[in-house]
Amino acid sequence: VALARRYAGQKSTIIVCGDVAIGGMNLNGFPFRQDSGIALLGLNSAGQPWITWATGPHGTRSYGAANVPNNKQNEPPAENLEPAALFTKSALSTVDDVVVFGSGPGTDVLQGVVDSTAVFKLLRGEL
């Protein structure tokens, strides 16, 4: 962004925007009210991770009781995993909001939550 600002000048509109949200980090279940920080990085009382990605290569391939492993000796150490709720070869797009940053004329509308068409209208108006 700094390079774009130096190239385009201070009066130019510069927008940095993602196209989709990927992965979707989730806080699972109902942690204790006092739990925070590192307490949420471990496993809950059922042996499941508090925090997982929605999709990804370390997700389970089945649902319910069928996904409980019988032989834990073949599993990689827990610190090497990035657990996911659903198995996919790579993380999928999610319906989460994407982040947009802007500086320059017209970017004052990029505050809080805005519809994705607001970014298009801003760009169109600055052309």
C-alpha positions in Angstrom: 0.0 0.0 0.0 2.9 2.4 0.8 4.4 1.7 -2.6 1.0 2.4 -4.3 0.7 5.6 -2.3 4.2 6.8 -3.4 3.4 5.9 -7.0 -0.1 7.3 -7.2 0.3 10.3 -5.0 -1.5 11.5 -1.8 -4.7 12.5 -3.7 -5.3 9.1 -5.1 -7.9 6.6 -3.8 -6.3 3.3 -2.8 -8.5 0.4 -1.8 -7.3 -3.0 -0.5 -10.1 -5.6 -0.4 -10.3 -9.4 -0.2 -12.6 -11.1 -2.6 -13.8 -13.9 -0.3 -13.3 -15.1 3.3 -11.4 -18.4 3.5 -11.3 -21.0 6.2 -13.6 -19.6 8.8 -12.1 -19.9 12.3 -14.7 -21.0 14.8 -15.0 -21.1 18.5 -16.9 -24.4 19.2 -19.3 -25.2 22.0 -19.8 -23.1 25.1 -16.5 -22.3 26.9 -16.6 -21.5 30.6 -17.3 -17.8 31.2 -13.9 -17.3 32.8 -12.0 -19.1 30.0 -10.0 -16.8 27.7 -6.7 -16.7 25.9 -4.6 -19.8 26.0 -7.4 -21.8 27.8 -9.3 -21.8 24.5 -6.3 -23.2 22.5 -6.7 -26.6 24.2 -9.3 -29.3 24.2 -12.7 -29.2 25.9 -13.9 -31.8 28.3 -15.1 -34.0 25.4 -11.5 -34.0 24.0 -12.4 -31.8 21.0 -10.6 -28.5 20.2 -12.3 -25.3 21.3 -11.0 -23.5 18.2 -11.1 -25.0 14.7 -11.2 -24.0 11.1 -14.6 -24.5 9.4 -13.0 -26.6 6.6 -9.5 -27.9 5.7 -7.3 -30.9 5.4 -7.3 -31.8 9.1 -11.0 -32.1 9.4 -13.0 -35.2 10.1 -14.1 -37.4 7.3 -17.3 -38.5 9.0 -19.8 -37.2 11.5 -20.9 -38.1 15.0 -19.5 -41.1 17.0 -18.1 -42.6 13.8 -15.3 -40.1 13.8 -13.8 -41.1 17.2 -10.5 -42.8 16.5 -9.8 -46.2 18.0 -6.1 -46.1 17.6 -4.5 -42.8 18.8 -1.0 -44.1 18.3 -1.0 -43.2 14.5 -2.2 -39.7 15.0 0.3 -36.9 14.7 0.9 -34.8 17.8 -1.9 -32.3 18.6 0.5 -29.3 18.3 1.1 -30.1 14.6 -2.6 -30.0 13.7 -4.8 -27.2 12.5 -8.1 -28.9 13.3 -11.1 -28.3 11.0 -14.8 -29.2 11.4 -15.1 -30.7 7.9 -12.5 -32.4 5.8 -11.6 -30.7 2.5 -8.3 -30.8 0.6 -8.0 -27.1 1.2 -10.1 -24.5 3.0 -13.3 -23.4 1.3 -14.8 -20.0 0.9 -17.1 -19.0 3.7 -20.0 -16.5 4.0 -18.0 -14.4 6.5 -17.5 -10.7 5.9 -14.3 -9.7 4.1 -12.1 -6.8 5.2 -11.6 -3.7 3.1 -9.2 -0.8 3.8 -9.1 2.4 1.9 -7.3 5.8 1.9 -7.9 8.9 -0.1 -10.9 10.6 -1.6 -14.2 8.8 -1.1 -13.0 6.2 1.3 -14.8 7.7 4.3 -17.8 5.5 3.4 -15.7 2.4 4.3 -16.6 2.3 8.0 -18.2 -0.4 10.0 -20.2 -2.9 8.0 -21.0 -2.0 4.4 -22.6 -3.9 1.5 -20.1 -5.1 -1.0 -21.7 -3.0 -3.7 -20.5 0.1 -1.7 -16.9 -0.7 -2.8 -18.0 -0.9 -6.4 -19.9 2.3 -6.2 -16.9 4.0 -4.6 -14.6 2.8 -7.3 -17.0 3.8 -10.0 -17.4 7.3 -8.5 -13.7 7.9 -8.4 -13.0 6.9 -12.1 
